[in-house]
């Protein structure tokens, strides 16, 4: 399906040719519904206080039940640990919001210290949320297939804490471009080297944990592109590298710098690649639960006489609190912050 846009003439090695430059896209409302807000307490969530971060729901397809998904909530590890904000406020089907009290210990963190964390979701009928299917993730294979790289358009869906909605969640969007591919890691405040995209898309407090999507036209500047780039989940926003500015006593024209500096937003954001999320959801804790449930579905399908007994999405209803606590004990080491020298090296 052709994208809307306008034609421009650009130079190439053999002369000039016309390319279709896409107009700013209209983002589907469903995309906004995959986002939730995070708060330190249930009361803060109900009041809509200007604190916390952003998260979003993703879905891993079942291997035995076509059209069924296991749903997870995802955000930055630092939002849960350093930010102490584990309580979820999600959109309700009636248009308001619903608060889900998720204990900090229910969030599973990437074992290598990457700045992502996830928890298992059991969605109720009154939750009006959507999720981002694993089939639309910008994996390494899709990067190569669609030739994704610097200059491709991105948008970030997150929480602008100065105007994020009190009665209902009102996510905002920020647009930009891929500035650098994840070849040079960024040193995090934890002392770990975080594999990251750099995108020219201003991130602000409250956007930590926001999903970042990539999209683009069917062209490169300078050469044709083979096929259109679909709308894909690129990764998770986790930081904005600062820029330091000199402080002047009065104005720059008449005064010299006084030896003081202030930190300003560089306009760049760091994004954890989506394959780090894939690694997290394929760790033993989550894999064991999915495999157990898939085995139960296979067993039921062999004995069923009418239809399969499976849940629509999320954690199977027969997965009890005791089951969860037992599984959690087996991976409790992953709930502790990773020391600086575990899994990754310092600079």
FIKEZA-815797 format. One record per residue (C-alpha): residue in one letter; x negated, y, z negated. Coordinates in steps of 0.02 Angstrom, whole numbers, plus 50000, padded with zeros to 5 digits. Each point is the difference from the previous one (the first is absolute). Layout:
+----+-------+-------+-------+
| aa |     x |     y |     z |
+----+-------+-------+-------+
|  A |     X |     Y |     Z |
...
+----+-------+-------+-------+
This chain:
+----+-------+-------+-------+
| aa |     x |     y |     z |
+----+-------+-------+-------+
|  X | 50000 | 50000 | 50000 |
|  X | 49919 | 50166 | 50051 |
|  X | 49958 | 50125 | 49864 |
|  X | 50064 | 50179 | 50008 |
|  X | 49868 | 50130 | 50030 |
|  X | 49925 | 50121 | 50125 |
|  X | 49870 | 49982 | 50135 |
|  X | 49828 | 50081 | 49987 |
|  X | 49850 | 50001 | 50116 |
|  X | 49838 | 49937 | 49923 |
|  X | 49825 | 49979 | 50073 |
|  X | 49918 | 49832 | 50032 |
|  X | 49837 | 49943 | 50078 |
|  X | 50080 | 49995 | 50172 |
|  X | 50099 | 50162 | 49991 |
|  X | 50168 | 50045 | 49923 |
|  X | 50154 | 49897 | 49965 |
|  X | 50166 | 50022 | 49909 |
|  X | 50043 | 49915 | 49836 |
|  X | 50160 | 49990 | 49898 |
|  X | 49973 | 50086 | 49832 |
|  X | 50131 | 49944 | 49874 |
|  X | 50109 | 50126 | 49909 |
|  X | 50015 | 49992 | 49810 |
|  X | 50102 | 49842 | 49968 |
|  X | 50167 | 49988 | 49912 |
|  X | 49967 | 49883 | 49853 |
|  X | 50137 | 49874 | 49964 |
|  X | 50087 | 50023 | 49833 |
|  X | 49967 | 49817 | 49961 |
|  X | 49816 | 50044 | 49980 |
|  X | 50040 | 50117 | 49857 |
|  X | 50095 | 49863 | 49910 |
|  X | 49846 | 49889 | 49983 |
|  X | 49919 | 50126 | 49882 |
|  X | 50021 | 50007 | 49811 |
|  X | 49933 | 50115 | 49864 |
|  X | 49897 | 49951 | 49848 |
|  X | 50011 | 50074 | 49825 |
|  X | 49916 | 49968 | 49831 |
|  X | 50165 | 49968 | 49908 |
|  X | 50181 | 49956 | 50033 |
|  X | 50054 | 50169 | 49933 |
|  X | 49879 | 50092 | 50116 |
|  X | 50071 | 49901 | 50147 |
|  X | 50180 | 50041 | 49957 |
|  X | 49959 | 50185 | 49977 |
|  X | 49897 | 50007 | 50159 |
|  X | 49849 | 50078 | 49915 |
|  X | 49858 | 50066 | 50108 |
|  X | 49877 | 49864 | 49954 |
|  X | 49945 | 49831 | 50069 |
|  X | 49978 | 49940 | 50179 |
|  X | 50075 | 49912 | 50150 |
|  X | 50025 | 49819 | 50048 |
|  X | 50090 | 49902 | 50135 |
|  X | 50077 | 49831 | 50034 |
|  X | 49926 | 49872 | 50119 |
|  X | 50067 | 49832 | 50058 |
|  X | 49906 | 49839 | 50037 |
|  X | 50103 | 49884 | 50112 |
|  X | 50047 | 49827 | 49942 |
|  X | 49918 | 49858 | 50095 |
|  X | 50152 | 49886 | 49985 |
|  X | 50149 | 50118 | 50005 |
|  X | 50002 | 50115 | 50153 |
|  X | 50057 | 50176 | 49959 |
|  X | 49965 | 49981 | 49813 |
|  X | 49863 | 50099 | 49911 |
|  X | 49907 | 50006 | 49835 |
|  X | 50002 | 50183 | 49945 |
|  X | 49864 | 50089 | 49901 |
|  X | 49976 | 50175 | 49932 |
|  X | 49831 | 50077 | 50042 |
|  X | 49902 | 50151 | 49939 |
|  X | 49824 | 50051 | 49949 |
|  X | 49917 | 49909 | 49857 |
|  X | 49951 | 50168 | 49925 |
|  X | 50183 | 50055 | 49991 |
|  X | 50035 | 49851 | 49885 |
|  X | 49838 | 50000 | 49899 |
|  X | 49929 | 50175 | 49988 |
|  X | 50168 | 50083 | 50038 |
|  X | 50096 | 49884 | 49883 |
|  X | 50152 | 50012 | 50115 |
|  X | 50079 | 49829 | 50026 |
|  X | 50187 | 50040 | 49990 |
|  X | 50086 | 49998 | 50169 |
|  X | 50138 | 50116 | 50057 |
|  X | 50077 | 49936 | 50163 |
|  X | 50146 | 50054 | 50107 |
|  X | 50167 | 49922 | 49958 |
|  X | 50127 | 49948 | 50129 |
|  X | 50120 | 50136 | 49939 |
|  X | 49874 | 50137 | 50042 |
|  X | 49935 | 50032 | 49824 |
|  X | 49855 | 49912 | 49917 |
|  X | 49969 | 49844 | 49898 |
|  X | 49862 | 49982 | 49871 |
|  X | 49905 | 49835 | 49991 |
|  X | 49891 | 49985 | 49844 |
|  X | 49848 | 49902 | 50060 |
|  X | 49876 | 49966 | 49857 |
|  X | 49820 | 50046 | 50044 |
|  X | 49948 | 49818 | 49978 |
|  X | 50121 | 49947 | 50137 |
|  X | 49895 | 50090 | 50131 |
|  X | 49865 | 49893 | 50080 |
|  X | 49843 | 50094 | 50053 |
|  X | 49879 | 49956 | 50141 |
|  X | 49866 | 49888 | 49926 |
|  X | 49857 | 50094 | 50084 |
|  X | 50054 | 50167 | 49928 |
|  X | 50079 | 50072 | 50157 |
|  X | 50122 | 50137 | 49955 |
|  X | 50162 | 49904 | 50027 |
|  X | 50121 | 49907 | 49887 |
|  X | 50164 | 49907 | 50029 |
|  X | 50143 | 49920 | 49905 |
|  X | 50134 | 49875 | 50049 |
|  X | 50173 | 50071 | 50035 |
|  X | 50170 | 49922 | 49975 |
|  X | 50117 | 50119 | 50092 |
|  X | 50178 | 50018 | 49937 |
|  X | 50148 | 50037 | 50115 |
|  X | 50011 | 50181 | 49936 |
|  X | 49822 | 50040 | 50053 |
|  X | 50005 | 50101 | 50161 |
|  X | 49817 | 49970 | 50043 |
|  X | 49913 | 49939 | 50156 |
|  X | 49830 | 49918 | 50019 |
|  X | 49857 | 50002 | 50125 |
|  X | 49985 | 49829 | 50080 |
|  X | 49829 | 49918 | 50007 |
|  X | 50031 | 49980 | 50187 |
|  X | 49975 | 50188 | 50020 |
|  X | 49833 | 50016 | 49910 |
|  X | 49848 | 50071 | 50091 |
|  X | 49887 | 49850 | 49971 |
|  X | 49825 | 49989 | 50074 |
|  X | 50073 | 49899 | 50143 |
|  X | 50129 | 50135 | 50039 |
|  X | 49865 | 50134 | 49993 |
|  X | 49913 | 49910 | 50142 |
|  X | 50159 | 49956 | 50096 |
|  X | 50064 | 50179 | 50004 |
|  X | 49830 | 50085 | 50000 |
|  X | 50043 | 50101 | 49843 |
|  X | 49869 | 50129 | 49958 |
|  X | 49953 | 50182 | 49966 |
|  X | 50131 | 50124 | 50057 |
|  X | 50150 | 49884 | 49987 |
|  X | 50148 | 50081 | 49913 |
|  X | 50045 | 49955 | 49821 |
|  X | 50137 | 50046 | 49878 |
|  X | 50005 | 49978 | 49812 |
|  X | 50162 | 49978 | 49902 |
|  X | 49985 | 50048 | 49818 |
|  X | 50048 | 50103 | 49851 |
|  X | 49980 | 50189 | 50001 |
|  X | 50018 | 50024 | 49813 |
|  X | 50049 | 50184 | 50015 |
|  X | 50157 | 49950 | 50096 |
|  X | 50029 | 49812 | 49993 |
|  X | 50182 | 49990 | 49948 |
|  X | 50076 | 49991 | 49827 |
|  X | 50161 | 49904 | 50032 |
|  X | 49929 | 49896 | 50142 |
|  X | 49829 | 49965 | 50074 |
|  X | 49960 | 50119 | 50142 |
|  X | 49834 | 49946 | 50078 |
|  X | 49908 | 50124 | 50110 |
|  X | 49893 | 49966 | 50153 |
|  X | 49829 | 50064 | 50047 |
|  X | 49927 | 49981 | 50174 |
|  X | 49823 | 49991 | 50065 |
|  X | 49872 | 49894 | 50091 |
|  X | 49871 | 49866 | 49968 |
|  X | 49836 | 50091 | 49974 |
|  X | 49885 | 49855 | 49961 |
|  X | 50018 | 49812 | 50005 |
|  X | 49959 | 49897 | 49843 |
|  X | 49815 | 49976 | 50035 |
|  X | 49931 | 50109 | 49860 |
|  X | 50073 | 49965 | 49826 |
|  X | 50043 | 50138 | 49875 |
|  X | 49931 | 49996 | 49823 |
|  X | 50149 | 49997 | 49881 |
|  X | 50004 | 50074 | 49823 |
|  X | 49991 | 49819 | 49939 |
|  X | 49825 | 49988 | 50075 |
|  X | 50056 | 49881 | 50137 |
|  X | 49979 | 50017 | 50187 |
|  X | 50175 | 50004 | 50075 |
|  X | 50020 | 49950 | 50183 |
|  X | 50105 | 50141 | 50072 |
|  X | 50065 | 50089 | 50152 |
|  X | 49980 | 50189 | 49999 |
|  X | 50154 | 50086 | 50067 |
|  X | 50025 | 50185 | 50030 |
|  X | 50161 | 50008 | 49903 |
|  X | 50002 | 50101 | 49840 |
|  X | 50034 | 49891 | 49849 |
|  X | 50060 | 50079 | 49837 |
|  X | 50028 | 49939 | 49822 |
|  X | 50151 | 49886 | 50004 |
|  X | 49959 | 49924 | 50170 |
|  X | 49884 | 49869 | 49925 |
|  X | 50067 | 49831 | 50054 |
|  X | 50096 | 50068 | 50150 |
|  X | 50012 | 49894 | 50159 |
|  X | 49907 | 50069 | 50152 |
|  X | 50062 | 49953 | 50174 |
|  X | 49912 | 50013 | 50167 |
|  X | 50084 | 50032 | 50167 |
|  X | 49949 | 50076 | 50166 |
|  X | 50028 | 50027 | 50184 |
|  X | 49959 | 49885 | 50143 |
|  X | 49843 | 50099 | 50044 |
|  X | 49826 | 50043 | 49942 |
|  X | 49925 | 50170 | 50031 |
|  X | 49881 | 49958 | 50141 |
|  X | 50067 | 49831 | 50052 |
|  X | 50165 | 49906 | 50014 |
|  X | 50055 | 49893 | 49855 |
|  X | 50063 | 49824 | 50025 |
|  X | 50176 | 50001 | 49930 |
|  X | 50090 | 50103 | 49868 |
|  X | 49943 | 49997 | 49820 |
|  X | 50142 | 49938 | 49888 |
|  X | 50040 | 50074 | 49830 |
|  X | 49888 | 49904 | 49878 |
|  X | 49954 | 50008 | 49816 |
|  X | 49819 | 50060 | 49998 |
|  X | 49970 | 49994 | 49812 |
|  X | 50026 | 50083 | 49831 |
|  X | 49951 | 50179 | 49956 |
|  X | 49884 | 50002 | 49850 |
|  X | 49898 | 50161 | 49994 |
|  X | 49956 | 50167 | 50076 |
|  X | 49813 | 50036 | 50006 |
|  X | 49977 | 50177 | 49930 |
|  X | 49913 | 50149 | 50074 |
|  X | 49903 | 50115 | 49885 |
|  X | 50017 | 50188 | 50027 |
|  X | 49892 | 50140 | 49930 |
|  X | 50081 | 50122 | 49879 |
|  X | 49977 | 50187 | 50034 |
|  X | 50024 | 50139 | 49874 |
|  X | 50107 | 50108 | 50115 |
|  X | 49995 | 49957 | 50183 |
|  X | 49880 | 49914 | 50118 |
|  X | 49961 | 50155 | 50102 |
|  X | 49928 | 50104 | 49858 |
|  X | 49948 | 49877 | 49867 |
|  X | 49886 | 49851 | 49989 |
|  X | 50046 | 49833 | 49926 |
|  X | 49992 | 49996 | 49811 |
|  X | 49935 | 49823 | 49984 |
|  X | 50171 | 49924 | 49966 |
|  X | 50095 | 49877 | 50110 |
|  X | 50180 | 49942 | 50010 |
|  X | 50066 | 49839 | 50074 |
|  X | 50120 | 50018 | 50147 |
|  X | 50092 | 49878 | 50111 |
|  X | 49895 | 49956 | 50153 |
|  X | 50153 | 49951 | 50102 |
|  X | 49934 | 49821 | 50011 |
|  X | 50077 | 49848 | 49917 |
|  X | 49928 | 49829 | 49962 |
|  X | 50108 | 49850 | 50049 |
|  X | 49974 | 49821 | 49941 |
|  X | 50015 | 49888 | 50156 |
|  X | 50152 | 49888 | 50006 |
|  X | 49892 | 49842 | 50005 |
|  X | 49956 | 50035 | 49818 |
|  X | 50186 | 49986 | 49961 |
|  X | 50004 | 49838 | 50098 |
|  X | 49856 | 49934 | 49893 |
|  X | 50091 | 50047 | 49841 |
|  X | 50164 | 49916 | 50049 |
|  X | 49904 | 49844 | 50052 |
|  X | 49916 | 49980 | 49830 |
|  X | 50043 | 49845 | 49899 |
|  X | 50129 | 50084 | 49888 |
|  X | 50115 | 50051 | 50143 |
|  X | 49957 | 49854 | 50114 |
|  X | 50043 | 49871 | 49867 |
|  X | 50172 | 50076 | 49973 |
|  X | 50039 | 50006 | 50186 |
|  X | 49937 | 49822 | 50029 |
|  X | 50102 | 49935 | 49854 |
|  X | 50157 | 50082 | 50064 |
|  X | 49969 | 49944 | 50180 |
|  X | 49979 | 49821 | 49938 |
|  X | 50166 | 50013 | 49906 |
|  X | 50086 | 50066 | 50156 |
|  X | 49931 | 49856 | 50104 |
|  X | 50061 | 49876 | 49871 |
|  X | 50173 | 50078 | 49995 |
|  X | 50010 | 50004 | 50190 |
|  X | 49970 | 49813 | 50005 |
|  X | 50143 | 49964 | 49881 |
|  X | 50120 | 50141 | 50048 |
|  X | 50159 | 49956 | 50093 |
|  X | 50060 | 50177 | 50038 |
|  X | 49867 | 50137 | 49991 |
|  X | 49834 | 50045 | 49923 |
|  X | 50000 | 50071 | 49825 |
|  X | 49877 | 50144 | 50015 |
|  X | 49995 | 50177 | 49936 |
|  X | 50009 | 50145 | 50122 |
|  X | 49841 | 50085 | 49940 |
|  X | 49880 | 50015 | 49855 |
|  X | 49964 | 49878 | 49860 |
|  X | 50111 | 49844 | 50001 |
|  X | 50140 | 50009 | 49874 |
|  X | 49945 | 49838 | 49919 |
|  X | 49829 | 50075 | 49960 |
|  X | 50022 | 50030 | 49813 |
|  X | 49916 | 50120 | 49880 |
|  X | 49906 | 49851 | 49926 |
|  X | 49938 | 49951 | 50173 |
|  X | 49938 | 50177 | 50028 |
|  X | 49909 | 50010 | 49833 |
|  X | 49916 | 49831 | 50030 |
|  X | 49942 | 50054 | 50173 |
|  X | 49940 | 50166 | 49930 |
|  X | 49889 | 49914 | 49872 |
|  X | 49909 | 49908 | 50139 |
|  X | 49946 | 50162 | 50081 |
|  X | 49985 | 50113 | 49848 |
|  X | 49819 | 50037 | 50044 |
|  X | 50062 | 50099 | 50150 |
|  X | 50097 | 50119 | 49892 |
|  X | 49842 | 50071 | 49922 |
|  X | 49910 | 50146 | 50083 |
|  X | 49855 | 49938 | 50106 |
|  X | 49830 | 50056 | 49933 |
|  X | 49897 | 50109 | 50119 |
|  X | 49885 | 49857 | 50050 |
|  X | 50136 | 49870 | 50031 |
|  X | 50040 | 49965 | 50180 |
|  X | 49923 | 50158 | 50069 |
|  X | 49839 | 50098 | 49980 |
|  X | 49968 | 50177 | 49945 |
|  X | 49916 | 50129 | 50109 |
+----+-------+-------+-------+
